[in-house]
Amino acid sequence: MYKYIIRRILIFIPMLIALTMIVFSLVLAAPGDPISGKFLDPNIDPAVFEQQKEALGLNDPIPVQYGRWLSSVVQGDFGKSYVYKGRTVTELIGDRLQNTLYLGLFSLFITIVISIPIGIYSARKPYSVLDYGATTFGFLGLAIPNFFFGLVAIYIFSIHLGWLPSQGSVSKPGLEGIELIYSKLKHLILPGITLGLAGTAAYMRYIRSEVLDVLASDYIRTAKAKGMTERTVLYKHTLRNALIPIITLLGFEIGVLLSGAVITEGVFQYPGIGTLFLNSIGNRDYPVILAINLLLGICILVGNLLADIFYSIVDPRIRYD
């Protein structure tokens, strides 16, 4: 196992380098630059514009810019923001990473708590009223875009009913203790449900399908013939084997939650990495865009590695050595 993990980590290095090259090229290929949008006065001397670009190194050849940025990243320096003057990229991401992690974990919690029990029950009682209801919810959850569901949720629960806040992460600054925790949880409900909607719908369908397949297996019929209780058959034999494909999805879910939070945070104006990413794209803040893309890539790669490790834990037959 340890040799496998080391090999995977070594494979990450060229994959990350390729990712940085692709992202860097796409960012620079996009129209506009960090300077042009700031000089809207036509009376400003174009020389000032060129001086600003020269100072930021934007006039250098792309390979030179990429090499300079990559050498800084290797040393742990992601540079300074072009928009937020005087603040480093690491500081900007660090200030917002916590909120995005809270949102991602909350939505994942909702997904697991809702999808697994309903998926299991739908498999045990196929074609029941709950099964048809779960199937309908699954199709709707996969079909409705996050941003549309978020807008509908804001209209119903924030504007019309006034139950939940529609933006931000806390009600007001200066909260402490229980008040702070309550305020954060209240602000997490709508974006958390919105972000976890598609995942919940997909997981219910996957779990239902996998449990049905396992229940039809010969060893399950043998276990029942030996007189084992339905509860033992379900949780000791069926569920453990049915969860193996789900673990793969959980590995991908780490990167999906962070990348999906970009749209959700934009809808709810939730102060996380997603809103920072959208603002950076609009302002062509290259250092921040590149750093966030690199972070998402690392999360996806690490998620895949964790999925492989959990494979061997859930199914002892799987060996990587």
DOSE-837518 format. One record per residue (C-alpha): residue number from 1; residue in three letters; x, y, z. Coordinates in Angstrom, 2 decimals, always signed. Example, Ala and Ser with C-alpha at 12.3 -4.5 7.8 and 13.67 -1.06 7.14 Angstrom:
<site nr="1" rest="ALA" x="+12.30" y="-4.50" z="+7.80"/>
<site nr="2" rest="SER" x="+13.67" y="-1.06" z="+7.14"/>
end
This chain:
<site nr="1" rest="MET" x="+0.00" y="+0.00" z="+0.00"/>
<site nr="2" rest="TYR" x="+2.74" y="+2.46" z="+0.92"/>
<site nr="3" rest="LYS" x="+4.58" y="+1.83" z="-2.35"/>
<site nr="4" rest="TYR" x="+1.35" y="+2.42" z="-4.25"/>
<site nr="5" rest="ILE" x="+0.71" y="+5.71" z="-2.45"/>
<site nr="6" rest="ILE" x="+4.26" y="+6.89" z="-3.17"/>
<site nr="7" rest="ARG" x="+3.87" y="+5.97" z="-6.85"/>
<site nr="8" rest="ARG" x="+0.60" y="+7.87" z="-7.05"/>
<site nr="9" rest="ILE" x="+2.12" y="+10.95" z="-5.42"/>
<site nr="10" rest="LEU" x="+5.01" y="+10.84" z="-7.90"/>
<site nr="11" rest="ILE" x="+2.51" y="+10.62" z="-10.76"/>
<site nr="12" rest="PHE" x="+0.77" y="+13.71" z="-9.35"/>
<site nr="13" rest="ILE" x="+3.80" y="+15.86" z="-10.11"/>
<site nr="14" rest="PRO" x="+3.72" y="+15.69" z="-13.96"/>
<site nr="15" rest="MET" x="-0.08" y="+15.83" z="-13.87"/>
<site nr="16" rest="LEU" x="+0.00" y="+19.04" z="-11.84"/>
<site nr="17" rest="ILE" x="+2.62" y="+20.54" z="-14.14"/>
<site nr="18" rest="ALA" x="+0.44" y="+19.74" z="-17.15"/>
<site nr="19" rest="LEU" x="-2.53" y="+21.25" z="-15.34"/>
<site nr="20" rest="THR" x="-0.63" y="+24.46" z="-14.61"/>
<site nr="21" rest="MET" x="+0.45" y="+24.76" z="-18.24"/>
<site nr="22" rest="ILE" x="-3.10" y="+24.32" z="-19.53"/>
<site nr="23" rest="VAL" x="-4.65" y="+26.71" z="-17.01"/>
<site nr="24" rest="PHE" x="-1.92" y="+29.31" z="-17.50"/>
<site nr="25" rest="SER" x="-2.35" y="+29.24" z="-21.27"/>
<site nr="26" rest="LEU" x="-6.15" y="+29.50" z="-21.06"/>
<site nr="27" rest="VAL" x="-6.01" y="+32.40" z="-18.61"/>
<site nr="28" rest="LEU" x="-3.65" y="+34.42" z="-20.79"/>
<site nr="29" rest="ALA" x="-5.61" y="+33.53" z="-23.92"/>
<site nr="30" rest="ALA" x="-8.78" y="+35.08" z="-22.48"/>
<site nr="31" rest="PRO" x="-9.59" y="+38.58" z="-23.83"/>
<site nr="32" rest="GLY" x="-8.63" y="+41.55" z="-21.69"/>
<site nr="33" rest="ASP" x="-6.00" y="+42.00" z="-19.00"/>
<site nr="34" rest="PRO" x="-5.83" y="+43.27" z="-15.41"/>
<site nr="35" rest="ILE" x="-4.94" y="+46.81" z="-16.49"/>
<site nr="36" rest="SER" x="-7.24" y="+47.75" z="-19.38"/>
<site nr="37" rest="GLY" x="-10.42" y="+47.75" z="-17.31"/>
<site nr="38" rest="LYS" x="-8.97" y="+50.23" z="-14.80"/>
<site nr="39" rest="PHE" x="-8.15" y="+52.99" z="-17.26"/>
<site nr="40" rest="LEU" x="-11.54" y="+54.06" z="-18.54"/>
<site nr="41" rest="ASP" x="-10.62" y="+57.73" z="-18.94"/>
<site nr="42" rest="PRO" x="-9.70" y="+58.29" z="-22.62"/>
<site nr="43" rest="ASN" x="-7.55" y="+61.27" z="-21.61"/>
<site nr="44" rest="ILE" x="-5.00" y="+59.04" z="-19.84"/>
<site nr="45" rest="ASP" x="-1.73" y="+58.71" z="-21.70"/>
<site nr="46" rest="PRO" x="-1.44" y="+55.19" z="-23.21"/>
<site nr="47" rest="ALA" x="+2.14" y="+55.17" z="-21.96"/>
<site nr="48" rest="VAL" x="+0.82" y="+54.86" z="-18.42"/>
<site nr="49" rest="PHE" x="-1.08" y="+51.77" z="-19.46"/>
<site nr="50" rest="GLU" x="+2.05" y="+50.22" z="-20.96"/>
<site nr="51" rest="GLN" x="+4.13" y="+51.09" z="-17.89"/>
<site nr="52" rest="GLN" x="+1.66" y="+49.26" z="-15.67"/>
<site nr="53" rest="LYS" x="+1.76" y="+46.18" z="-17.88"/>
<site nr="54" rest="GLU" x="+5.54" y="+46.28" z="-17.97"/>
<site nr="55" rest="ALA" x="+5.72" y="+46.52" z="-14.19"/>
<site nr="56" rest="LEU" x="+3.54" y="+43.44" z="-13.82"/>
<site nr="57" rest="GLY" x="+5.53" y="+41.54" z="-16.45"/>
<site nr="58" rest="LEU" x="+2.51" y="+41.14" z="-18.73"/>
<site nr="59" rest="ASN" x="+4.54" y="+42.13" z="-21.79"/>
<site nr="60" rest="ASP" x="+7.01" y="+39.28" z="-21.32"/>
<site nr="61" rest="PRO" x="+6.72" y="+36.17" z="-23.52"/>
<site nr="62" rest="ILE" x="+4.27" y="+33.58" z="-22.18"/>
<site nr="63" rest="PRO" x="+6.99" y="+30.95" z="-21.46"/>
<site nr="64" rest="VAL" x="+8.88" y="+33.54" z="-19.41"/>
<site nr="65" rest="GLN" x="+5.77" y="+34.47" z="-17.45"/>
<site nr="66" rest="TYR" x="+4.94" y="+30.81" z="-16.86"/>
<site nr="67" rest="GLY" x="+8.46" y="+29.95" z="-15.72"/>
<site nr="68" rest="ARG" x="+8.53" y="+32.90" z="-13.32"/>
<site nr="69" rest="TRP" x="+5.15" y="+31.96" z="-11.84"/>
<site nr="70" rest="LEU" x="+5.95" y="+28.25" z="-11.55"/>
<site nr="71" rest="SER" x="+9.28" y="+28.88" z="-9.82"/>
<site nr="72" rest="SER" x="+7.48" y="+31.06" z="-7.27"/>
<site nr="73" rest="VAL" x="+4.77" y="+28.43" z="-6.70"/>
<site nr="74" rest="VAL" x="+7.38" y="+25.73" z="-6.06"/>
<site nr="75" rest="GLN" x="+8.74" y="+27.98" z="-3.30"/>
<site nr="76" rest="GLY" x="+5.24" y="+28.39" z="-1.83"/>
<site nr="77" rest="ASP" x="+4.76" y="+31.91" z="-3.15"/>
<site nr="78" rest="PHE" x="+1.60" y="+32.40" z="-5.24"/>
<site nr="79" rest="GLY" x="+2.29" y="+36.08" z="-5.73"/>
<site nr="80" rest="LYS" x="+0.24" y="+39.16" z="-4.94"/>
<site nr="81" rest="SER" x="-3.21" y="+40.03" z="-6.17"/>
<site nr="82" rest="TYR" x="-3.48" y="+42.61" z="-8.95"/>
<site nr="83" rest="VAL" x="-6.83" y="+43.81" z="-7.61"/>
<site nr="84" rest="TYR" x="-6.51" y="+43.56" z="-3.82"/>
<site nr="85" rest="LYS" x="-3.45" y="+45.76" z="-3.48"/>
<site nr="86" rest="GLY" x="-0.95" y="+44.78" z="-0.82"/>
<site nr="87" rest="ARG" x="-2.52" y="+41.36" z="-0.18"/>
<site nr="88" rest="THR" x="-0.97" y="+38.05" z="-1.16"/>
<site nr="89" rest="VAL" x="-2.89" y="+35.32" z="-2.92"/>
<site nr="90" rest="THR" x="-2.26" y="+32.95" z="-0.01"/>
<site nr="91" rest="GLU" x="-3.82" y="+35.44" z="+2.39"/>
<site nr="92" rest="LEU" x="-6.88" y="+35.96" z="+0.21"/>
<site nr="93" rest="ILE" x="-7.53" y="+32.23" z="-0.22"/>
<site nr="94" rest="GLY" x="-6.82" y="+31.53" z="+3.46"/>
<site nr="95" rest="ASP" x="-9.42" y="+34.07" z="+4.55"/>
<site nr="96" rest="ARG" x="-12.13" y="+32.39" z="+2.47"/>
<site nr="97" rest="LEU" x="-11.11" y="+28.72" z="+2.46"/>
<site nr="98" rest="GLN" x="-12.71" y="+28.07" z="+5.83"/>
<site nr="99" rest="ASN" x="-16.14" y="+29.22" z="+4.64"/>
<site nr="100" rest="THR" x="-15.93" y="+27.05" z="+1.52"/>
<site nr="101" rest="LEU" x="-14.89" y="+24.01" z="+3.58"/>
<site nr="102" rest="TYR" x="-17.85" y="+24.56" z="+5.92"/>
<site nr="103" rest="LEU" x="-20.18" y="+24.78" z="+2.94"/>
<site nr="104" rest="GLY" x="-18.72" y="+21.70" z="+1.27"/>
<site nr="105" rest="LEU" x="-18.83" y="+19.56" z="+4.42"/>
<site nr="106" rest="PHE" x="-22.37" y="+20.70" z="+5.22"/>
<site nr="107" rest="SER" x="-23.63" y="+19.84" z="+1.74"/>
<site nr="108" rest="LEU" x="-21.81" y="+16.48" z="+1.83"/>
<site nr="109" rest="PHE" x="-23.40" y="+15.74" z="+5.20"/>
<site nr="110" rest="ILE" x="-26.84" y="+16.48" z="+3.75"/>
<site nr="111" rest="THR" x="-26.10" y="+14.28" z="+0.75"/>
<site nr="112" rest="ILE" x="-25.00" y="+11.28" z="+2.83"/>
<site nr="113" rest="VAL" x="-27.71" y="+11.56" z="+5.49"/>
<site nr="114" rest="ILE" x="-30.52" y="+11.79" z="+2.94"/>
<site nr="115" rest="SER" x="-29.31" y="+9.67" z="+0.02"/>
<site nr="116" rest="ILE" x="-28.08" y="+6.51" z="+1.80"/>
<site nr="117" rest="PRO" x="-31.22" y="+5.73" z="+3.88"/>
<site nr="118" rest="ILE" x="-33.61" y="+6.57" z="+1.02"/>
<site nr="119" rest="GLY" x="-31.50" y="+4.66" z="-1.50"/>
<site nr="120" rest="ILE" x="-31.45" y="+1.58" z="+0.75"/>
<site nr="121" rest="TYR" x="-35.17" y="+1.72" z="+1.41"/>
<site nr="122" rest="SER" x="-35.93" y="+2.16" z="-2.30"/>
<site nr="123" rest="ALA" x="-33.91" y="-0.98" z="-3.03"/>
<site nr="124" rest="ARG" x="-35.61" y="-2.97" z="-0.27"/>
<site nr="125" rest="LYS" x="-39.07" y="-1.80" z="-1.32"/>
<site nr="126" rest="PRO" x="-38.82" y="-1.30" z="-5.09"/>
<site nr="127" rest="TYR" x="-41.79" y="+0.24" z="-6.88"/>
<site nr="128" rest="SER" x="-43.28" y="+1.46" z="-3.63"/>
<site nr="129" rest="VAL" x="-44.67" y="+4.97" z="-3.16"/>
<site nr="130" rest="LEU" x="-41.40" y="+6.15" z="-1.57"/>
<site nr="131" rest="ASP" x="-39.39" y="+4.56" z="-4.37"/>
<site nr="132" rest="TYR" x="-41.39" y="+6.39" z="-7.02"/>
<site nr="133" rest="GLY" x="-41.10" y="+9.60" z="-5.02"/>
<site nr="134" rest="ALA" x="-37.33" y="+9.18" z="-4.67"/>
<site nr="135" rest="THR" x="-37.03" y="+8.46" z="-8.39"/>
<site nr="136" rest="THR" x="-38.97" y="+11.62" z="-9.22"/>
<site nr="137" rest="PHE" x="-36.82" y="+13.65" z="-6.85"/>
<site nr="138" rest="GLY" x="-33.69" y="+12.12" z="-8.36"/>
<site nr="139" rest="PHE" x="-34.61" y="+13.11" z="-11.90"/>
<site nr="140" rest="LEU" x="-35.61" y="+16.61" z="-10.80"/>
<site nr="141" rest="GLY" x="-32.43" y="+17.04" z="-8.77"/>
<site nr="142" rest="LEU" x="-30.26" y="+16.07" z="-11.72"/>
<site nr="143" rest="ALA" x="-32.24" y="+18.19" z="-14.19"/>
<site nr="144" rest="ILE" x="-32.53" y="+21.44" z="-12.22"/>
<site nr="145" rest="PRO" x="-29.38" y="+23.63" z="-12.38"/>
<site nr="146" rest="ASN" x="-27.95" y="+24.72" z="-9.05"/>
<site nr="147" rest="PHE" x="-28.24" y="+28.41" z="-9.81"/>
<site nr="148" rest="PHE" x="-31.94" y="+28.10" z="-10.71"/>
<site nr="149" rest="PHE" x="-32.77" y="+26.11" z="-7.58"/>
<site nr="150" rest="GLY" x="-30.81" y="+28.62" z="-5.51"/>
<site nr="151" rest="LEU" x="-32.79" y="+31.55" z="-6.92"/>
<site nr="152" rest="VAL" x="-36.09" y="+29.76" z="-6.26"/>
<site nr="153" rest="ALA" x="-34.96" y="+28.92" z="-2.71"/>
<site nr="154" rest="ILE" x="-34.04" y="+32.57" z="-2.07"/>
<site nr="155" rest="TYR" x="-37.42" y="+33.75" z="-3.33"/>
<site nr="156" rest="ILE" x="-39.41" y="+31.27" z="-1.23"/>
<site nr="157" rest="PHE" x="-37.47" y="+31.00" z="+2.03"/>
<site nr="158" rest="SER" x="-35.79" y="+34.43" z="+2.17"/>
<site nr="159" rest="ILE" x="-38.00" y="+36.92" z="+0.37"/>
<site nr="160" rest="HIS" x="-41.47" y="+35.38" z="+0.67"/>
<site nr="161" rest="LEU" x="-41.29" y="+33.57" z="+4.03"/>
<site nr="162" rest="GLY" x="-38.32" y="+35.37" z="+5.58"/>
<site nr="163" rest="TRP" x="-37.10" y="+32.25" z="+7.36"/>
<site nr="164" rest="LEU" x="-33.50" y="+32.12" z="+6.17"/>
<site nr="165" rest="PRO" x="-30.88" y="+34.68" z="+5.07"/>
<site nr="166" rest="SER" x="-30.13" y="+34.91" z="+1.36"/>
<site nr="167" rest="GLN" x="-26.50" y="+36.03" z="+1.46"/>
<site nr="168" rest="GLY" x="-23.38" y="+36.27" z="+3.59"/>
<site nr="169" rest="SER" x="-21.95" y="+33.86" z="+6.18"/>
<site nr="170" rest="VAL" x="-22.96" y="+35.64" z="+9.42"/>
<site nr="171" rest="SER" x="-25.76" y="+38.01" z="+10.38"/>
<site nr="172" rest="LYS" x="-23.48" y="+40.73" z="+11.73"/>
<site nr="173" rest="PRO" x="-19.84" y="+41.13" z="+12.76"/>
<site nr="174" rest="GLY" x="-18.72" y="+40.64" z="+16.33"/>
<site nr="175" rest="LEU" x="-20.74" y="+37.50" z="+17.12"/>
<site nr="176" rest="GLU" x="-19.17" y="+34.95" z="+19.45"/>
<site nr="177" rest="GLY" x="-19.88" y="+31.55" z="+20.94"/>
<site nr="178" rest="ILE" x="-23.29" y="+29.98" z="+20.40"/>
<site nr="179" rest="GLU" x="-24.58" y="+33.04" z="+18.55"/>
<site nr="180" rest="LEU" x="-21.77" y="+32.76" z="+15.99"/>
<site nr="181" rest="ILE" x="-22.34" y="+29.02" z="+15.46"/>
<site nr="182" rest="TYR" x="-26.11" y="+29.50" z="+15.11"/>
<site nr="183" rest="SER" x="-25.65" y="+32.36" z="+12.64"/>
<site nr="184" rest="LYS" x="-23.19" y="+30.37" z="+10.51"/>
<site nr="185" rest="LEU" x="-25.46" y="+27.32" z="+10.44"/>
<site nr="186" rest="LYS" x="-28.44" y="+29.47" z="+9.48"/>
<site nr="187" rest="HIS" x="-26.48" y="+30.99" z="+6.60"/>
<site nr="188" rest="LEU" x="-25.31" y="+27.53" z="+5.47"/>
<site nr="189" rest="ILE" x="-28.76" y="+25.96" z="+5.06"/>
<site nr="190" rest="LEU" x="-29.83" y="+27.40" z="+1.71"/>
<site nr="191" rest="PRO" x="-26.44" y="+27.26" z="-0.10"/>
<site nr="192" rest="GLY" x="-25.71" y="+23.85" z="+1.47"/>
<site nr="193" rest="ILE" x="-28.98" y="+22.34" z="+0.24"/>
<site nr="194" rest="THR" x="-28.49" y="+23.94" z="-3.17"/>
<site nr="195" rest="LEU" x="-24.96" y="+22.60" z="-3.51"/>
<site nr="196" rest="GLY" x="-25.91" y="+19.13" z="-2.29"/>
<site nr="197" rest="LEU" x="-29.05" y="+18.81" z="-4.43"/>
<site nr="198" rest="ALA" x="-27.49" y="+17.17" z="-7.48"/>
<site nr="199" rest="GLY" x="-25.22" y="+14.97" z="-5.34"/>
<site nr="200" rest="THR" x="-28.14" y="+13.76" z="-3.22"/>
<site nr="201" rest="ALA" x="-30.19" y="+12.88" z="-6.29"/>
<site nr="202" rest="ALA" x="-27.30" y="+11.04" z="-7.96"/>
<site nr="203" rest="TYR" x="-26.29" y="+9.13" z="-4.83"/>
<site nr="204" rest="MET" x="-29.83" y="+7.92" z="-4.21"/>
<site nr="205" rest="ARG" x="-29.97" y="+6.42" z="-7.69"/>
<site nr="206" rest="TYR" x="-26.50" y="+4.86" z="-7.41"/>
<site nr="207" rest="ILE" x="-27.17" y="+3.35" z="-3.99"/>
<site nr="208" rest="ARG" x="-30.53" y="+1.98" z="-5.05"/>
<site nr="209" rest="SER" x="-29.02" y="+0.37" z="-8.12"/>
<site nr="210" rest="GLU" x="-26.04" y="-1.11" z="-6.29"/>
<site nr="211" rest="VAL" x="-28.10" y="-2.49" z="-3.39"/>
<site nr="212" rest="LEU" x="-30.53" y="-4.10" z="-5.83"/>
<site nr="213" rest="ASP" x="-27.64" y="-5.77" z="-7.68"/>
<site nr="214" rest="VAL" x="-26.08" y="-7.07" z="-4.47"/>
<site nr="215" rest="LEU" x="-29.42" y="-8.33" z="-3.09"/>
<site nr="216" rest="ALA" x="-29.78" y="-10.47" z="-6.22"/>
<site nr="217" rest="SER" x="-26.36" y="-12.10" z="-5.69"/>
<site nr="218" rest="ASP" x="-25.95" y="-15.79" z="-4.85"/>
<site nr="219" rest="TYR" x="-24.12" y="-15.19" z="-1.57"/>
<site nr="220" rest="ILE" x="-26.99" y="-13.03" z="-0.31"/>
<site nr="221" rest="ARG" x="-29.48" y="-15.80" z="-1.04"/>
<site nr="222" rest="THR" x="-27.14" y="-18.22" z="+0.75"/>
<site nr="223" rest="ALA" x="-26.96" y="-15.92" z="+3.78"/>
<site nr="224" rest="LYS" x="-30.74" y="-15.75" z="+3.92"/>
<site nr="225" rest="ALA" x="-31.00" y="-19.54" z="+3.55"/>
<site nr="226" rest="LYS" x="-28.72" y="-19.94" z="+6.59"/>
<site nr="227" rest="GLY" x="-31.28" y="-18.11" z="+8.68"/>
<site nr="228" rest="MET" x="-29.56" y="-14.74" z="+9.04"/>
<site nr="229" rest="THR" x="-31.82" y="-11.86" z="+9.93"/>
<site nr="230" rest="GLU" x="-32.70" y="-9.33" z="+7.26"/>
<site nr="231" rest="ARG" x="-30.89" y="-6.62" z="+9.22"/>
<site nr="232" rest="THR" x="-27.66" y="-8.67" z="+9.32"/>
<site nr="233" rest="VAL" x="-27.88" y="-9.50" z="+5.64"/>
<site nr="234" rest="LEU" x="-28.49" y="-5.88" z="+4.74"/>
<site nr="235" rest="TYR" x="-25.87" y="-4.11" z="+6.86"/>
<site nr="236" rest="LYS" x="-23.16" y="-6.76" z="+7.16"/>
<site nr="237" rest="HIS" x="-23.17" y="-8.25" z="+3.67"/>
<site nr="238" rest="THR" x="-25.19" y="-6.11" z="+1.26"/>
<site nr="239" rest="LEU" x="-24.35" y="-2.56" z="+2.22"/>
<site nr="240" rest="ARG" x="-20.60" y="-3.06" z="+2.53"/>
<site nr="241" rest="ASN" x="-20.34" y="-4.42" z="-0.99"/>
<site nr="242" rest="ALA" x="-22.79" y="-1.92" z="-2.42"/>
<site nr="243" rest="LEU" x="-20.78" y="+1.00" z="-1.06"/>
<site nr="244" rest="ILE" x="-17.63" y="+0.19" z="-3.03"/>
<site nr="245" rest="PRO" x="-18.69" y="+2.08" z="-6.20"/>
<site nr="246" rest="ILE" x="-20.01" y="+4.91" z="-4.01"/>
<site nr="247" rest="ILE" x="-16.53" y="+5.42" z="-2.56"/>
<site nr="248" rest="THR" x="-15.30" y="+6.27" z="-6.05"/>
<site nr="249" rest="LEU" x="-17.92" y="+9.00" z="-6.26"/>
<site nr="250" rest="LEU" x="-16.92" y="+10.31" z="-2.84"/>
<site nr="251" rest="GLY" x="-13.34" y="+10.67" z="-4.06"/>
<site nr="252" rest="PHE" x="-14.46" y="+12.82" z="-6.96"/>
<site nr="253" rest="GLU" x="-16.90" y="+14.67" z="-4.70"/>
<site nr="254" rest="ILE" x="-14.08" y="+16.56" z="-2.97"/>
<site nr="255" rest="GLY" x="-13.17" y="+18.43" z="-6.12"/>
<site nr="256" rest="VAL" x="-16.77" y="+18.61" z="-7.32"/>
<site nr="257" rest="LEU" x="-17.93" y="+20.30" z="-4.12"/>
<site nr="258" rest="LEU" x="-15.24" y="+22.96" z="-4.33"/>
<site nr="259" rest="SER" x="-15.78" y="+23.61" z="-8.03"/>
<site nr="260" rest="GLY" x="-19.57" y="+23.46" z="-7.72"/>
<site nr="261" rest="ALA" x="-19.41" y="+25.92" z="-4.85"/>
<site nr="262" rest="VAL" x="-18.25" y="+28.57" z="-7.34"/>
<site nr="263" rest="ILE" x="-21.75" y="+28.92" z="-8.82"/>
<site nr="264" rest="THR" x="-23.57" y="+28.37" z="-5.53"/>
<site nr="265" rest="GLU" x="-21.48" y="+30.94" z="-3.68"/>
<site nr="266" rest="GLY" x="-22.04" y="+33.40" z="-6.50"/>
<site nr="267" rest="VAL" x="-25.83" y="+33.01" z="-6.25"/>
<site nr="268" rest="PHE" x="-25.88" y="+33.44" z="-2.47"/>
<site nr="269" rest="GLN" x="-22.97" y="+35.91" z="-2.29"/>
<site nr="270" rest="TYR" x="-21.37" y="+33.55" z="+0.20"/>
<site nr="271" rest="PRO" x="-17.85" y="+34.79" z="+1.04"/>
<site nr="272" rest="GLY" x="-15.85" y="+31.75" z="+0.01"/>
<site nr="273" rest="ILE" x="-13.38" y="+30.72" z="-2.65"/>
<site nr="274" rest="GLY" x="-16.17" y="+30.63" z="-5.24"/>
<site nr="275" rest="THR" x="-17.00" y="+34.33" z="-5.00"/>
<site nr="276" rest="LEU" x="-13.29" y="+35.17" z="-4.90"/>
<site nr="277" rest="PHE" x="-12.80" y="+33.10" z="-8.07"/>
<site nr="278" rest="LEU" x="-15.68" y="+34.79" z="-9.91"/>
<site nr="279" rest="ASN" x="-14.49" y="+38.26" z="-8.92"/>
<site nr="280" rest="SER" x="-10.95" y="+37.39" z="-9.98"/>
<site nr="281" rest="ILE" x="-12.13" y="+36.21" z="-13.39"/>
<site nr="282" rest="GLY" x="-14.07" y="+39.44" z="-13.91"/>
<site nr="283" rest="ASN" x="-11.04" y="+41.53" z="-12.94"/>
<site nr="284" rest="ARG" x="-8.48" y="+39.30" z="-14.72"/>
<site nr="285" rest="ASP" x="-6.64" y="+38.80" z="-11.43"/>
<site nr="286" rest="TYR" x="-4.30" y="+36.16" z="-12.87"/>
<site nr="287" rest="PRO" x="-2.42" y="+35.10" z="-9.70"/>
<site nr="288" rest="VAL" x="-5.66" y="+34.38" z="-7.82"/>
<site nr="289" rest="ILE" x="-7.24" y="+32.52" z="-10.76"/>
<site nr="290" rest="LEU" x="-4.19" y="+30.31" z="-11.21"/>
<site nr="291" rest="ALA" x="-3.87" y="+29.55" z="-7.49"/>
<site nr="292" rest="ILE" x="-7.53" y="+28.54" z="-7.13"/>
<site nr="293" rest="ASN" x="-7.39" y="+26.33" z="-10.23"/>
<site nr="294" rest="LEU" x="-4.27" y="+24.65" z="-8.88"/>
<site nr="295" rest="LEU" x="-6.01" y="+24.11" z="-5.54"/>
<site nr="296" rest="LEU" x="-9.01" y="+22.49" z="-7.23"/>
<site nr="297" rest="GLY" x="-6.73" y="+20.23" z="-9.27"/>
<site nr="298" rest="ILE" x="-4.87" y="+19.08" z="-6.16"/>
<site nr="299" rest="CYS" x="-8.15" y="+18.38" z="-4.36"/>
<site nr="300" rest="ILE" x="-9.38" y="+16.18" z="-7.22"/>
<site nr="301" rest="LEU" x="-6.11" y="+14.24" z="-7.35"/>
<site nr="302" rest="VAL" x="-6.05" y="+13.75" z="-3.58"/>
<site nr="303" rest="GLY" x="-9.70" y="+12.70" z="-3.65"/>
<site nr="304" rest="ASN" x="-8.93" y="+9.98" z="-6.20"/>
<site nr="305" rest="LEU" x="-6.05" y="+8.74" z="-4.05"/>
<site nr="306" rest="LEU" x="-8.26" y="+8.61" z="-0.94"/>
<site nr="307" rest="ALA" x="-10.90" y="+6.70" z="-2.92"/>
<site nr="308" rest="ASP" x="-8.33" y="+4.03" z="-3.84"/>
<site nr="309" rest="ILE" x="-7.19" y="+3.76" z="-0.23"/>
<site nr="310" rest="PHE" x="-10.75" y="+3.40" z="+1.07"/>
<site nr="311" rest="TYR" x="-11.33" y="+0.73" z="-1.57"/>
<site nr="312" rest="SER" x="-8.86" y="-1.57" z="+0.16"/>
<site nr="313" rest="ILE" x="-10.39" y="-0.83" z="+3.56"/>
<site nr="314" rest="VAL" x="-13.96" y="-1.63" z="+2.52"/>
<site nr="315" rest="ASP" x="-13.02" y="-4.63" z="+0.36"/>
<site nr="316" rest="PRO" x="-10.05" y="-6.61" z="+1.76"/>
<site nr="317" rest="ARG" x="-9.74" y="-8.48" z="-1.55"/>
<site nr="318" rest="ILE" x="-8.36" y="-5.34" z="-3.20"/>
<site nr="319" rest="ARG" x="-4.58" y="-5.05" z="-2.94"/>
<site nr="320" rest="TYR" x="-2.32" y="-2.47" z="-4.58"/>
<site nr="321" rest="ASP" x="+1.07" y="-3.96" z="-3.74"/>
end
